[in-house]
Amino acid sequence: MRSIDKIYLDGAFRTPHGTETFTLMNPSTATPIGSVTLADEEDAKAAIAAAKRAFTTHSRTGKAERIEMLEALGAAVSRRVGDIKEAMMEEYGAPQLFAGWSAQHAADCFANTVRTLKDYEFTRRINTTDVLMTPLGVVALITPWNANAGFICSKLATALAAGCTAVLKPSEMSAIQTQVVTDALHEAGLPAGLFNIVTGRGDVVGSVLTSHPDIAKVSFTGSTAVGKGIVRASADTLKRVTLELGGKSPTLILDDADLAAAIPMALQAGFMNSGQACIAGTRILVPESRLEEAKAIARKAANAMTVGSPADPESRVGPMVSQKQWDRVQGYIRLGLEEGAELVAGGEGKPEGLDGYFVKPTVFANVTNDQRIAREEIFGPVVCLIGYRDEEDAIAIANDSLYGLQSYILSGDLVRARRIAARLETGRVIINGAPHEPLAPFGGFKQSGIGREFGTFGLEAYLEPKSVLAPAA
Ligand code: NAD
């Protein structure tokens, strides 16, 4: 059994003031694997004070010094990629393929930020005026349990590149990932206080961070409901906020697509990270005239998908993170049936022979876009096939959502796909499974968030422009 009983404060691992503990579970076996001692309000305040002291010097560092820091952090995290992958698999059952990609992404964040920083001009001239891009101050970085390591690394890299210092509050359900990453970040040997990591509850540590007057900005990745609460909590002190929230992403399979190839690709996007991904493509839009064909292919592909522990490299769908999340997903499957959707694959209950929090990869058809299973984020391996009449109808259905994080287009005609992409109300559009671009902005339209991360757009979210006007010498 693991015991994670330290927080990272002012450059050292310390025993928290908080004494509450949280039990860590292995979701593949539904058995306890350890506990984490949670930070409390006092710890959060101490972390903010440490970051505030460090801001005085860090805000005045130059590009070269920051690049050196990011390179040291990147090298340290790179050495632990294998451990991060293992932690993700153990702690929330991330399938191997996803965990491998995600762990490498965590390490690569630092080099990607260096690329952005090298090209960035912190001072610009507009006619008679110097515009100085100035670091905001101490920032609070709040992360969810899924792929937590990557969120810690990408937010921290950008904050430090901008000259900000940070207090990180990762989810209590991702304490093992946090531990591995914190060990690595510590090994980089940066000055004390630049970053402080206090795992604790959202309503305890999170509440202090989102209301404290010494926090200039909150960068949050998590659910839309909590994101709205953060906007309210931070309003009194007018904090800057970046919110990366939930999604209900559409996959538009155009009528020129080869369904035999497109449906398995769409299911892959829907069941990504066992469906526990903000960008999961959970609404699959197919031409009405080809719905029967689509259903048959989807049934076969979903039934052939290996569900199981991430220890099995063949496993494509792992467990839900917790019993609570398993119950929630089951509730949505029941709701789908009650709403009159047709069950094409999967359904209620656990797959045969699996005791952990596993869900059968579930495909519903005959779903209309106004049903709750098509509107609400389920965060499990449950997708809907929705028929559309023509291109206009497909675009209207895709855009008829409270969310707007990502969309997918599968088509044999790239010109047509790009034309449709321009009309979709989402922060990213992925055409024919194109690979990730780490320097392009990432973030949501509508209730999927506020602001952008990555690259120059992400960096500027940690900077305030200051105009200095002086008479000609
Ligand atoms: P969550 O919103 O429950 O928690 C996220 C973080 O917020 C955790 O660290 C939690 O402790 C903290 N928190 C909770 N209440 C808080 C409060 N009152 N004040 C401050 N912090 C508080 O989300 P989760 O279950 O950990 O993650 C799943 C959700 O995250 C899904 O909705 C998913 O779509 C979303 N997500 C979004 C992205 C994105 O980039 N858009 C990426 C991953 C996950």
Residues whose N, C-alpha, C, O or C-beta is under 5 A from the ligand:
A	BS01	NAD	I142 T143 P144 W145 N146 K169 P170 S171 G200 R201 G202 D203 G206 S207 T221 G222 S223 T224 V226 G229 E244 L245 G246 G247 A277 C278 S448
